[in-house]
Amino acid sequence: MAKTQQIEQLAASIESAMRRSLELHTALLTMIERKRDALARADQEAMIDLSRLENEKVQQISEIEKGRLEAVARLTLLIDPAQQEPLPLRELAMKLPDPMRTRLLIQRQQLRDKMQQVKDQVSVARRATETLMKHVQGLGERRRLNSSHVAPGHVSS
């Protein structure tokens, strides 16, 4: 197979992996939103189901990322056999001709943006969970204090 054809196939593989990862990250955002709603409703069963689904998506993203990294390493060696380490994707894309370069750079930026959105929403969900946990702990502490201050002659339940 000609070097140009190999480069095109590897670039297409990287682009495809990033597209699939973008789809999964988009699905994660939806799940995070649903999880936050379930948390607000105190729907423990939904929280468990959504956490399981979220974990499955994260595992799928991990598998895709392994394949993408392997393709980046192979493409790096194909373009520059003297490289000791795979090039960062942006740097690698800059060594490719258009339209491959543009497609990879656009897909890379879209994925980076979506990953940042996921990170931001996970942070919001984490803060909401922590706030709820503090509230629940406060209620439990208040209940404990109230039950320990029973008037003489009264039996606490």
N, C-alpha and C positions, 0 to 999 in steps of 0.2 A: 504494500500500500504506500502511496506517495506521502511524503512528509506533510504537504499541504492538506491532504485529505485527512490525515491523522489529527492535525491541528484543528481542523473544522469539526471533526467528530468529538474531540475532547472539549472544545469550546461549547459545542451544543450540549454535551453531557453536563457540563458545569451550569450552563444556563437552565437546563431542565431541572437540575437539582435545586437551584435557587428558586425556580418557579414553584416547585412542589413544596419547598420549605416556606415560601411566602403564603401559600394556601393553608398550610398547617398552622402557621402563626396567626393567620386571620381567624381560623377556627378556634385557636386558643383564646383570642380576644373575646370571641362570643362566649366561650365557656367561662371565662373570668367574670364577664358581666352577669351571666346566669348564676354563677356561684355567689357573687355579691348579693344578687336578689334573694337567693336561697338563704344566705346568711341573715339578711334583713327580716326574712319570714321565719327564721329559726327552724328551717326545714332541714333537719339533720340527714334524712335519707337522701335528699337531693344533693346535699353537700358531699356525701360519701360517693354517690354515683358520679357527680361532676369531677370530683378529685381523681377518681379512677380513670375517667375519660381523658382528663387533662394529662395524667401520667402517661397514658397510651400515646397521646399526641407528642409529648416530649420525647418518648422513646423513638417514635417514627422520625422526628426531626433529627435525633441523634444519629440514626442509621443513614439518613439522607446526607447529613453533614460528613460522615465518614467517607461515603462515596465521593462527595464533592471534593474533599481534601485530597483523596487519592487521585482524582482527575487533575486537580491543580498541580500536584507533585509531578504527575506524568507529563503534563503540558509544559511545566517549567523545564524539565529535562529535555524535552523535545525542542524547545525554543533555545535553551541555553544549557547544553550538556555539562558545562563547567560549574553550574550552580550546586552548592552543597546542601541548600535548604530550599524548599518550595518558596516561590516568590509570593508576596501578598497579592491578592486578587487584583487590586487596582493597578499595581505595578505590572503584573502579568498581562492584564488587558491592554495596557498602554503599548505593549510590544506586538499586539495583534493588529492586523489590518481592519479597516472598516468594511462591512458593517458589524463584524464580530465584536470589535472593541466597544462600539457604542451599545450594542445589545447587552454585553456583559456588565458594562458600567451602569446602565440604567437598571438592570435587574438587581445588581449589587446594592444600589442606592435604595430601591424600593424595599428590598429585604431588610436593610439596615434600619430604615424608617419604621417598618412594621415591628422589628425586634425591639426598638426603643419604645414603641407604643405598648407592647406586651410588658416590658420591664416597668413602665410607668404605671400600668393598670395593676400589675402584681403588687407594686408598692402601695397603691391605694387600698387594694383588698387586704393586704397585710395590716395596714394601719387600722382599717375597719374591724378586722378580727381582733387585734390587740385591744382596741377600745371596747368592744363587746365583752371580751374576756375580763377586762378590768371591772366593767359594770357588773358582770355576773359574780365575780369574786367579791365586789363591794356589797352586793345583795346578800350573798352567803355570810359575809362577816357581820352585816347588820342583823341578819336573822339569828346568828349565833349570839351576838350581844344581847338582843332582845330576849332570847330564851334563857339567858343566864341571869337576867334581872327580873325574875318573877317575884311578885310580892309574897311576903311570908304567909304561909297557910295555903298557898296555891300550888298546885302540882303542874309542872311543865310537861308538855306532851312531846 
